[in-house]
Amino acid sequence: MRAPLWATAATLLITLQPARVPAQETSVTRIPDEALAIAPQLREAALASRLGYEVIESLTTEVGPRMAGSEADARAVKWAEAKFRELGFDKVWLEPVTFPKWIRRSESARVLGDNAQPLTLTALGGSPAGTVEGEVVRFADLAALEAAPAGSLAGKIAFVDYEMKRARDGSGYGPGSRVRSTGPSAAIRAGAAGFLMRSAGTDSHRQPHTGITRFDEGLTPIPSAALSVPDAQQLSRLLALGPQRVHMALDCGWDGEATSHNVIGEITGSETPEEVVLIGAHLDSWDLGTGAVDDAAGVGITMAAAKLIGDLPRHPARSIRVVAFANEEQGLLGGRAYAEKHAADLTRHVIAAESDFGAGRVYAFATGAPESARAAEIQIAAALAPLGIEHAPGKGGPGPDLIPFAQRGMAWAWLAQDGTDYFDLHHTPDDTFDKIDPDAVAQNVAAYAVFAYLAASAEGGFGSAPKPAVE
């Protein structure tokens, strides 16, 4: 999951209100009784299945970490294509996505002087290489750094020691990730030679959280890294004793271009196969762990959900499309490419949902659909209720990779996962398969299978309608 756009999803909802509904969608959308009768069977089959868990195990074990543009990323594409075929999807294809490639080689830091000791950190994605040695200046939060006068940090290292707050809905990530996405540029404006931050995470382990950063146009990038939470606390205590100098060495940076792929599998609809309900996740991950909760979990959940629908004696009216998006972590690049390529087919994308918030149980459901589809939303919510999922109308938003298409007018659904512990693992070496709970994954698979099947069976639409793209 990439920080800046995910963190601002709540703000984006203001711009993602349903577009004007086409004339053919002004009648009330409903789910037929025949489909509602199938939903409990599908739900129970998913709860009894370990398929989602097995797919997650396969991806994290056979491929492991798969940073965009890497050799492992290419293997992940081949893995996903083969897995779709193995699971019996009716159609499988690739769509290329080209982007700048960032690589990490090595990183280290240490406190100098009387309190000499190592620090555990990791370079932020997008950071340049460089060796910096200088006095550290601590800021309690991003606002304090942004208020620093120009030139006041000349030759120094800016250190933002902001503590991210734990929350089930992940709302603490917004302020934490903004430190990562905009802090380096604020440090440059104040004249800093380097940037350090307390990791955007909620754990207390000595494992730093990486993630993408950006440098504002016209600024010369500086080495930028995140300290593990315990190391940030240690550095803060040392600074309370007096001035401290730190030596930081990062060997990383942009290295040409790479081409990866959105990998797509489809279960063909029985009546109107040209219309699709899209579910998906992102295939890439950061390089520190094996990308289990971010986002092999989503890949396993959505592949398994569609496979179970495909196993039904009769497919729903519309097709179920699963997209394993390329390079979400460095800028929603697969999602952007998909939205651009399929812009002319927007109205055929009846509704979409993405699983990109780990493997915690789904606890709430909502859509951004207009009033004409409210009855169908309520019917889907009722079918999800036995899974412990609350109907939360008016809340939520599209998953990260869906934001570019939702901004163009595609309808979205939100299946909210419990993220209480998600940011203990997010973008760290600890994001590994052993953290996956098979029962929670099965509940997710059941939720996505029921949602996708009923939406694909609905008589009427959910409000997808073109509107001007947001640049």
VODRENGU-12689 format. One record per residue (C-alpha): residue number from 0; x, y, z. Coordinates in pm, whole numbers, plus 32768, in hexadecimal, padded with zeros to 4 digits. Layout:
residues N
    n  east  north    up
  NUM     X      Y     Z
...
end
This chain:
residues 471
    n  east  north    up
    0  8000   8000  8000
    1  8090   814F  7F9C
    2  8084   8262  809E
    3  8020   83AE  8004
    4  7EEB   834C  7F3C
    5  7E6E   8245  8031
    6  7E97   8335  8151
    7  7DCA   843D  80A2
    8  7CB4   8351  8035
    9  7BC2   83F0  812B
   10  7C04   8542  808E
   11  7BDE   84B2  7F31
   12  7A83   8436  7F8A
   13  7A0F   859D  7F71
   14  7A63   858E  7DFD
   15  79E6   842C  7DCF
   16  7874   8462  7E04
   17  77A1   83A1  7D07
   18  778B   8440  7BB2
   19  763F   8489  7B0A
   20  7597   833A  7AD1
   21  7550   82E0  7964
   22  73E3   82C5  7901
   23  73EE   8149  78F8
   24  7454   8145  7A68
   25  7349   822B  7AF3
   26  726A   8102  7B4E
   27  72A4   8051  7C97
   28  73B8   7F4B  7C92
   29  7368   7E04  7D43
   30  73FE   7CAC  7D74
   31  731B   7B95  7CF3
   32  729D   7A91  7DEA
   33  734E   7979  7D33
   34  74A1   7A1B  7D6F
   35  7451   7A68  7EDA
   36  7405   78F6  7F0B
   37  7561   7899  7E8B
   38  7618   798F  7F6E
   39  7607   78BB  80B0
   40  768F   778C  7FF5
   41  77AD   785B  7F68
   42  77F3   78F3  80BE
   43  7807   77A0  8169
   44  78DD   770A  8057
   45  79D4   7829  807D
   46  79E2   7807  81F8
   47  7A33   7696  81D1
   48  7B40   76D3  80CB
   49  7CB3   7711  8105
   50  7CEE   777E  7F9C
   51  7D2F   78ED  7FEA
   52  7E2C   788D  80F5
   53  7ED6   7799  8008
   54  7EF4   789F  7EF6
   55  7F96   7992  7FEC
   56  8088   7882  8058
   57  80DC   7835  7EEE
   58  812B   799E  7E91
   59  81F6   79F2  7FC9
   60  82B6   78A9  7FC0
   61  82F7   7877  7E4E
   62  833A   79E4  7DF9
   63  8375   7A97  7F45
   64  83B5   7C10  7F40
   65  8361   7CA6  7DED
   66  83C0   7E13  7DD4
   67  8345   7EB7  7C97
   68  8438   7E8F  7B78
   69  8505   7D7F  7C1E
   70  854D   7C22  7B9C
   71  845D   7BA0  7CA7
   72  834D   7C89  7C27
   73  836D   7BE5  7AD2
   74  8354   7A8F  7B77
   75  821E   7B04  7C33
   76  8178   7B5D  7AE9
   77  81BE   7A00  7A63
   78  8143   796C  7BAC
   79  7FFB   7A2E  7B9C
   80  7FBB   79D2  7A32
   81  7FFA   7862  7A7F
   82  7F25   786D  7BBB
   83  7DFA   7901  7B05
   84  7E13   77E9  7A04
   85  7E41   76DF  7B0F
   86  7D06   775A  7BBF
   87  7C3D   7739  7A80
   88  7BF6   78A4  7A27
   89  7B51   78BE  78D2
   90  7C30   79D6  7854
   91  7D8E   7A3E  78C3
   92  7E5A   7B5A  7830
   93  7F6D   7C57  7877
   94  7F71   7DD1  784A
   95  80C8   7E7D  7854
   96  811D   7F92  794A
   97  8262   8056  7921
   98  82FC   812B  7A35
   99  8445   81AD  7AC6
  100  84FD   80A0  7B8D
  101  8583   80E4  7CEC
  102  8680   7FF8  7D8C
  103  870A   7FC6  7EEB
  104  886B   7F40  7F1E
  105  88DA   7F94  8080
  106  8893   807F  81A2
  107  892D   80CB  82F5
  108  893E   81D8  83FE
  109  89E5   8215  854A
  110  89FA   8318  865C
  111  8B55   83AF  867D
  112  8C17   8435  87A6
  113  8BF7   83E2  8917
  114  8AB2   8321  88E4
  115  8B25   8266  87AC
  116  8A38   814C  8746
  117  898E   80BE  8612
  118  8832   8121  859E
  119  8742   803F  84E1
  120  86A4   80EA  83B6
  121  8631   80B5  8252
  122  863A   819B  8125
  123  84ED   822A  80B5
  124  848B   81C5  7F55
  125  84F4   82D9  7E6B
  126  8618   834A  7F43
  127  8760   838F  7E93
  128  88A5   82EE  7EFD
  129  8990   83B5  7FD7
  130  8A61   83C7  8112
  131  8A06   84D6  8209
  132  8AA5   852E  8355
  133  8A16   8645  8425
  134  896F   86C1  855F
  135  880C   8641  858D
  136  86EE   8735  85C9
  137  85B2   8697  8657
  138  8451   8707  85FB
  139  8320   8680  86B0
  140  824C   867B  8575
  141  823D   86E1  8409
  142  81AA   8837  8453
  143  82D6   888E  852B
  144  83C5   8831  8413
  145  82FB   88F4  8315
  146  8315   8A26  83F7
  147  8493   8A15  83FE
  148  8529   8B4C  8359
  149  85DA   8B27  820C
  150  874A   8ADA  8242
  151  8721   8A8D  83B4
  152  8781   891F  837F
  153  88AF   895B  829E
  154  8995   882D  82B6
  155  88B3   8783  83B4
  156  87CF   8652  83B6
  157  865C   8690  83F2
  158  85B5   858C  84D1
  159  8439   857F  84ED
  160  83D6   84B5  8620
  161  825F   8499  85E4
  162  81AD   8375  868E
  163  80A5   82D1  85B5
  164  7F64   8270  8669
  165  7EC9   8115  865C
  166  7D64   80F9  85D0
  167  7C89   7FE4  8546
  168  7C3A   80AF  840F
  169  7DA3   8116  83D9
  170  7D53   8287  8403
  171  7E9C   82C2  84BA
  172  7F58   8278  837A
  173  7EFA   83C0  82D3
  174  7FC8   84A3  83B7
  175  80DE   83A0  83D0
  176  8102   836D  825A
  177  80FB   84E3  8213
  178  8240   84FD  82D6
  179  82D5   8407  81DE
  180  823E   849D  80A4
  181  827B   860F  80E8
  182  837B   8619  8201
  183  84B1   85FB  8123
  184  8448   8725  804F
  185  8406   87F4  8188
  186  8561   8796  8206
  187  8600   8801  80BE
  188  8553   8953  80CF
  189  85EC   8988  8227
  190  8742   8932  819B
  191  876E   87D4  822C
  192  8870   86E5  81A0
  193  87AC   85AE  8207
  194  8659   8540  828B
  195  85FA   8445  8396
  196  84A2   83EB  8418
  197  8409   8309  851A
  198  836D   81F0  844D
  199  81FF   8210  83EE
  200  819E   80DF  84B9
  201  80FE   8072  85FF
  202  81ED   7F5F  866D
  203  8307   7F67  876B
  204  83F3   7E7F  86AF
  205  8548   7EDF  862D
  206  84D2   7EC7  84C7
  207  84AD   8004  83FA
  208  838C   8047  830C
  209  83E2   80AB  81A9
  210  82F6   814B  80AA
  211  8301   8240  7F8A
  212  8355   83AF  7FAD
  213  834F   84C9  7EB3
  214  8421   8602  7E88
  215  8379   873F  7E14
  216  83D7   87BE  7CBF
  217  8505   88A2  7CBE
  218  859F   880E  7DFA
  219  86DF   8744  7E00
  220  868E   85FA  7EB2
  221  8748   859F  7FF1
  222  8784   8448  8091
  223  8644   83F2  814D
  224  8600   82CE  8235
  225  851B   8248  8345
  226  8599   81D7  8498
  227  84F8   80B1  8548
  228  8415   8127  8662
  229  8507   80BA  8777
  230  8629   8165  86C6
  231  8562   82A6  869F
  232  8514   829A  8812
  233  8684   825B  885F
  234  86F4   837D  8788
  235  85F6   845F  8830
  236  867C   83FE  8989
  237  87DF   843F  8917
  238  877C   8596  8896
  239  86EA   85E5  89ED
  240  884A   85B6  8A76
  241  88E1   86AD  8981
  242  893C   86E1  8812
  243  8977   85A4  8749
  244  8A1F   8563  85FB
  245  89B4   8449  8517
  246  8A60   83A4  83F0
  247  8969   831C  82EE
  248  89C9   825E  81B2
  249  88C5   81F5  80AE
  250  8914   813B  7F6D
  251  87CF   8148  7EA5
  252  8726   820E  7D95
  253  8671   8217  7C48
  254  86FE   8132  7B3B
  255  865A   8159  79E9
  256  8505   80CF  798C
  257  845A   7F81  79B5
  258  8323   7EE1  7928
  259  8243   7E04  79FB
  260  80D9   7D9B  79C0
  261  7F7D   7DAA  7A4A
  262  7F1B   7C39  7A4F
  263  7DA8   7BFF  7A11
  264  7CCB   7ACE  7A35
  265  7B5A   7AC0  79E3
  266  7A34   79DD  7A2B
  267  7946   7A0B  7904
  268  77E6   7A82  794C
  269  76BF   79B0  78DC
  270  75E6   7AC5  7846
  271  769F   7C0F  781C
  272  7810   7BA8  7822
  273  7882   7CF8  7799
  274  7821   7D95  78E7
  275  790D   7D51  7A09
  276  791E   7D61  7B81
  277  7A8B   7DA3  7BD0
  278  7B3C   7D2B  7D0A
  279  7CB1   7D38  7D3B
  280  7DEE   7D7E  7DFB
  281  7F51   7DE1  7DA8
  282  805A   7CE4  7D4A
  283  8195   7DA6  7DA1
  284  8223   7DD8  7EFD
  285  8341   7E85  7FAA
  286  8486   7DC5  7FC9
  287  84B7   7DA8  8141
  288  83BE   7C90  818F
  289  8304   7BA1  80AB
  290  81D8   7C84  807A
  291  80E2   7B9D  8128
  292  7FE8   7C94  81BA
  293  8044   7D99  80B4
  294  7FC2   7D12  7FD2
  295  7FDC   7B9D  7F91
  296  7EB0   7B87  807A
  297  7DDC   7C52  7F89
  298  7E51   7B85  7E61
  299  7DF4   7A41  7F10
  300  7CA5   7AC6  7F8A
  301  7C2E   7B45  7E38
  302  7CB4   7A23  7D68
  303  7C0B   792A  7E52
  304  7AC3   79E9  7E5B
  305  7AA8   79EE  7CE0
  306  7B11   7881  7CC5
  307  79F4   781D  7DAE
  308  78FE   78E2  7CD9
  309  798A   7837  7BA6
  310  7948   76E4  7C44
  311  77D2   7727  7C5B
  312  76F5   765E  7B6D
  313  7685   77A3  7ACD
  314  7755   78E0  7AC1
  315  76B7   7A2F  7B1B
  316  7634   7B08  7A01
  317  776A   7BE6  79F5
  318  78D9   7B84  79E8
  319  79B6   7B88  7B1D
  320  7B06   7C28  7AD1
  321  7C2E   7C0A  7BBD
  322  7D51   7CFB  7B89
  323  7EA4   7CC7  7C2B
  324  7F22   7E2B  7C02
  325  808B   7E83  7BB7
  326  815A   7F79  7C83
  327  805D   8001  7D77
  328  8169   804E  7E78
  329  821D   815A  7DB3
  330  80F5   821F  7D35
  331  7FC2   814E  7CD5
  332  8064   8121  7B83
  333  7FAA   7FE3  7B29
  334  7E61   807E  7B95
  335  7EA6   81B5  7AC8
  336  7F00   80E5  7995
  337  7DC6   8013  79B9
  338  7CE6   8146  79D8
  339  7D85   81E0  78A3
  340  7D70   80A6  77D0
  341  7C07   8058  782F
  342  7B7E   81BB  783A
  343  7A99   817A  7713
  344  7A0B   804A  77C9
  345  79C5   80FB  7911
  346  784D   80C2  790A
  347  7889   7F4E  78D4
  348  793B   7F48  7A25
  349  7800   7F2B  7AF2
  350  78AE   7F47  7C45
  351  7A07   7EF9  7CD4
  352  7AA9   7EA7  7E22
  353  7C15   7E79  7E85
  354  7CB2   7DB5  7FA4
  355  7DE9   7E76  8010
  356  7DE1   7E96  8188
  357  7E72   7D50  8203
  358  7DC7   7C13  8272
  359  7CF1   7C85  8397
  360  7B80   7C2F  839B
  361  7A8C   7D05  82D6
  362  79B0   7DC5  83C9
  363  78F1   7EC2  82F3
  364  7862   7EE9  8197
  365  77ED   8012  80C9
  366  77ED   8093  7F65
  367  7800   81E4  7EBD
  368  76D0   818E  7DEA
  369  75AD   8281  7DB6
  370  7456   8267  7E55
  371  73D6   8196  7D32
  372  74BB   8079  7DA1
  373  747D   809E  7F16
  374  738A   7F79  7F21
  375  748E   7E93  7E83
  376  7599   7F0F  7F74
  377  74B2   7EBC  8097
  378  7473   7D60  8007
  379  75E8   7D1F  7FE7
  380  7622   7DA1  8148
  381  751B   7CAF  81CD
  382  75CB   7B8C  8122
  383  7715   7BFA  81BF
  384  7685   7C28  831D
  385  76B1   7AB8  8387
  386  7828   7AF0  8358
  387  7824   7BFA  8468
  388  7828   7D14  836B
  389  776C   7E54  83BC
  390  76C2   7F2B  82B6
  391  7767   8082  82CC
  392  76BE   815D  81C4
  393  7772   829F  8172
  394  78C5   8224  81E7
  395  79FB   8199  813D
  396  7A90   81CC  7FE8
  397  7B34   811B  7EC2
  398  7C6F   804D  7EF3
  399  7DB4   80F8  7E8A
  400  7DD2   8064  7D2C
  401  7C65   80B7  7CE9
  402  7C8B   822A  7D3A
  403  7CF7   828F  7BD7
  404  7BC8   81E1  7B3D
  405  7ADA   8250  7C50
  406  7B45   83B6  7C0C
  407  7ACB   837F  7AA8
  408  7979   8309  7B28
  409  798E   8192  7B6A
  410  78B1   8116  7C86
  411  7965   8081  7DB3
  412  7921   7FA8  7EDF
  413  79D7   7FA4  802E
  414  7A10   7E69  80FA
  415  7ABF   7EF1  822E
  416  7BC3   7E10  82CF
  417  7C33   7E23  8438
  418  7D81   7ED6  8423
  419  7DCB   7EF0  8597
  420  7F14   7E35  8570
  421  7F52   7E77  83FF
  422  804E   7F8C  8434
  423  811C   7EB1  851A
  424  8184   7DF6  83DE
  425  814B   7EE8  82BD
  426  8282   7F1D  81E4
  427  836A   7E6A  82DB
  428  8440   7D2D  82D9
  429  8335   7C98  83BB
  430  822B   7C90  82A9
  431  823F   7B17  827B
  432  8152   79F3  8246
  433  8152   797F  83B0
  434  8083   7AB5  8406
  435  7F5E   7A3E  8330
  436  7E2E   79B2  83E9
  437  7D84   78AC  8309
  438  7C30   78DA  83AF
  439  7C38   7A51  8379
  440  7C9D   7A1B  820E
  441  7B78   792D  81DC
  442  7A8A   7A34  8268
  443  7B19   7B30  816F
  444  7AF3   7A3C  804F
  445  798A   7A01  80B4
  446  7945   7B77  80C0
  447  79E0   7BBB  7F6B
  448  7937   7A8B  7ECD
  449  77DD   7AED  7F4B
  450  780A   7C5A  7EEE
  451  7891   7C14  7D90
  452  778F   7B07  7D42
  453  7666   7BD8  7DAE
  454  76E4   7D13  7D02
  455  771C   7C4B  7BC4
  456  75B8   7BC4  7BE2
  457  7511   7D15  7C24
  458  73F9   7D8F  7B46
  459  746E   7EF1  7B04
  460  75B4   7FA9  7B3D
  461  7671   8053  7C58
  462  76AA   81A8  7BBD
  463  77E5   8188  7AEA
  464  77DF   82B3  7A00
  465  78F8   837E  795E
  466  7966   84C6  79F0
  467  7A9E   8597  79AC
  468  7BE2   84EE  7A13
  469  7C9D   8587  7B37
  470  7E03   85D2  7AD4
end
